[in-house]
């Protein structure tokens, strides 16, 4: 991330320079992704996020009656830009702010002519002393355990992945947060009726070059339909993740279980169902991944990863998915990376309704 003192921007921001002692830095990358995908059971529409990166629930499925299809996609939507500010206050303490944007999951532009995509907010937070306020990675998620993949996320089935508004307090290796609540209800969709934030506690542990994190979450699920249903229930979950160094290589892993459907598998199944009595019942899920990265030399490395998701829904249905991927990454310089990755995935919705995805993906990234 390159740094530019705000004094250099005096002609454009004279008031900001006079008002605070602030250092400004920026970063990001430009990234091209090209992928060829084959679907065993049906077609995936052009507007689907599953055409940009691996979303397990987007795999087309059938009971064997759909034809095989394929697609070719080029995109620069995962390119991103961020800027960071560090302000020294009159008392000598510092406030750090961070904002980051990309173009994934935003307004879908016209690929016929302009390929225009509106910016999407990823992060917007500030930290003062031990408190972080704003939108960033959930405290329930361990970013340091994510493997290096060509796909935007790769191990989507098996990892906690969530950014949301929160208030986080850090006390040494302990972190505690109150985060934005949201409930997904089968057959209804997303509700925003919760009155209690998601509560997360996490402990980070280091042992030499190895690092681990264990996190627990408590949630309230709520649904009001304005026509008689006003129900709540609670849920809990835990996650263990980490990175084990094997010389220059590393082994990364994660296991998550509990009432955390919104947090894993990119929301592959709903948090709750409405039972026959009109009450909410939480769906329990299990998700995991393991990934090994080997360095062939100082410029070339490979990762092989496996991830899985499994749920036993309270309406006596099941859903599971899994994926395997292997890649080769080449960085002639720390600012340049080229990569190629092959992945295969399966989505099983039970009752012989399933589908497979095979994908070959290439990427080129320039970081600044």
C-alpha positions, 0 to 999 in steps of 0.5 A, a space after each residue: 500500500 503506497 503512502 501519500 502525506 495529505 500535505 501533497 494534496 494541499 491544493 485539492 484539500 486545503 481544509 483537510 490538511 489544516 484540520 488534522 495531521 492525517 496520513 493517506 495511503 492507497 492500494 488495491 489491484 487490477 485483476 482479469 479472470 477468464 473461466 470456462 465452465 461446464 454444468 452437468 444438469 442445466 444452464 446458469 444464467 448470465 446474471 448469476 454471481 456463479 458466473 463470476 466466482 464459485 457459489 455452491 447454491 448456484 450450480 444447476 441441478 436436476 433429477 437427470 432430465 437436464 442437458 449439459 451446458 457450458 459457458 465462457 466468461 471474461 471479467 475484471 469485476 473483482 478489481 478493487 481500490 482501497 484507501 486508508 487514513 491515519 490521524 494523529 489526535 491532539 493527545 498523541 493517539 491515532 485513529 485509523 480509517 479504511 474504505 475499500 470498493 470493488 465491482 462484484 455483486 453490484 449493478 450488472 452492466 451491459 456486456 454487449 457494449 460497455 461492461 459498466 459496473 457500479 462500485 460495491 462497498 466492501 469495507 468502511 470502518 475506523 479503529 480507535 484504541 481497542 475498538 473497531 466500528 463500521 463494516 468489515 470482516 465478521 469476527 466469526 471469520 478467520 481471514 488468515 486461514 483462507 487459502 490462495 485460490 484463483 477463484 475469488 473465494 475458492 473454498 466457498 462450501 466450507 468456510 465462514 465468509 461474511 462482512 457486516 456492520 459491527 462494533 468490535 472490542 479487542 483485548 490482547 488475543 481476545 475479541 468480542 463483537 456485536 454484529 448486524 443480525 439477519 435471518 433467512 427463512 426457508 420459503 420467505 427469504 431474508 428478514 430484518 426483524 431481529 432485535 438482538 445483535 449477533 454476539 461473537 467471541 473469539 480467541 487467537 492463538 499463536 504457537 511459533 509460526 503456526 496460528 489458530 482461532 476459535 470463535 463462538 457465536 450466539 444469534 437470535 432468529 426473528 420473523 414477523 409477517 404482519 399477519 399473525 406470525 411474530 416468532 423468535 428462536 435462538 441459535 449457537 455455533 462454533 468455528 475452529 480454523 488455522 494455519 500450520 507452517 510446514 517449512 516454506 509450505 503451509 496447511 490451512 483448515 477450518 471447521 464450523 458447526 451449529 446454527 450458522 447457515 447464513 455465515 457458511 456456504 455463502 448462505 447456501 441454505 436458510 437459517 430457519 424453517 417455519 414448522 407446522 405450528 408456525 414456529 421457527 426452527 433453526 437449521 444445523 449445518 457443518 462446513 469444513 475445508 483443508 488446503 495445502 500450499 507448496 512452493 516450487 521455488 521463490 516465484 511459483 507455488 500450488 494449492 490443492 484444496 477440498 471443501 464441504 458443506 452439509 445440512 440436515 434441515 428441520 423439514 427433514 430434507 438435506 443439502 450438501 455440496 463439495 468442491 476440489 481445486 488445484 492451481 499453479 500461481 506464478 509471480 515474477 514480481 511481488 506486484 504481478 501474479 498469473 494463475 491457472 486453476 481447475 476445480 470440480 464441484 457437486 451440489 446435492 439437494 436430496 431425492 436424486 436432485 443434483 448437479 456437477 460443475 467443472 471449471 478451468 480458470 485463468 487470472 492475471 493480477 497487478 497489485 499496487 
